[in-house]
């Protein structure tokens, strides 16, 4: 169970809000998270952009079908639930004025936990220096805006390939939705190719799929299993034999099956594949979540402590994937989602071994996403990098350090395990066939490594 953030509860009260305002203290709000039947947004969605806005032209009908009430002018009432600004037609820095002109008045009329999504193109594919500068500027603008927002609002960027504008619907919808509560200041890429049609039931996007989650007995892993199960997947919950009782409880809760196996075992990948195939008929999604920490300053880290973390967090994934990604393994159109960490991006004092392993995970995403054989089979590979997440582990951190960790992000609070799980479920869905090679920080736009 996640540790309770007493400070956020206090400043959410009338008296606490008044005291925090008087003293100039952070005022985090309870974030808008997914509940079945909840509308996409709590207010109208302002849309605008530059030129002929090709991305918006392709997305309008889909956004309306998802429940968004599109408007092209900032209303006096009600407050905006979100803003989508399409800069995919920008050719140079002067065109960025269209972004400012759309966002500036809109930011003053945002509602609680509103969403800002900026759509652009990949700077690496620009055909001129001016075009590349404008495209790269979108990241700086959006991340700055995310740090200006208040009341639980977020801002993110979607970079879409030329001609693939319609493929961005799932990503844009996710970022507008309550499922992305703790995703802030991030850049997501959507590629070309044939996208899978949206599911008939948005609440059951994983219906008919078989998913494996390692490290599923507790913490973030257990919430990943619950979320995938909620979305319709049959879940194989994997963890070490010592966690057998907890593992069985999670598997029973989600209507899946439990497999006790140490991910570092030489035959772990084969055993996972055999279990998924014999019990459930195949395998569609693999979530590599299992991980450990053995923290020490590098000067005090011995070879055993170093090797243990690298073995569980990184080398085991390579070995398991030899079986899981073979011709008889993950089905075509499958999904691999890895769990990295903000430590692998920004580093962390006393965690050189852990940071090495989690940076290595990002390297695996880069390698697998570029693999021609996997691409030909329609297999996507993405990762999430959690920041400060409220778990049993973070609850044991000394109070002062814990409070700093919670407040040192744009949302002024720690995330919940379900926030990580929601992003993993997004990447795991069959509809995300053209999203691969992404590493998304689920960190509330942590100021570390920003």
Secondary structure, DSSP 8 states (H G I E B T S, - for coil): -----HHHHHHTSHHHHHHHHHHT-----------TT--S-SS-EEEEESTT-HHHHHHHHHHHHTT--EESS--SSS-EEEEEEE-TT--SGGGGHHHHHHHHHHHTTEEEEEEEEEEE--GGG-SSHHHHHHHHHHHHHHHHHHHH--TT-EEEEEEE-TT-GGGGHHHHHHHHSGGGTT--S-EEEE-SS------SSGGGTTTT-EEEEESTTSHHHHHHHHHHHHTT-EEEEEE-GGGHHHHHHHHHHHT-EEEE--TTSTTHHHHHHHHHHHHHS---EEEE-------B-GGG--HHHHHHHHIIIIIHHHHHHHHHTSTTSS-TT-EEEEEEETHHHH--TTBHHHHHHHHHHHHHHHHHHT-HHHHHTT-EEEEEEE-SEESHHHHTS-HHHHHHHHHSBTTSS-EEHHHHHHHHHHHHSTT-TT--S-EEEESSSBSTT-
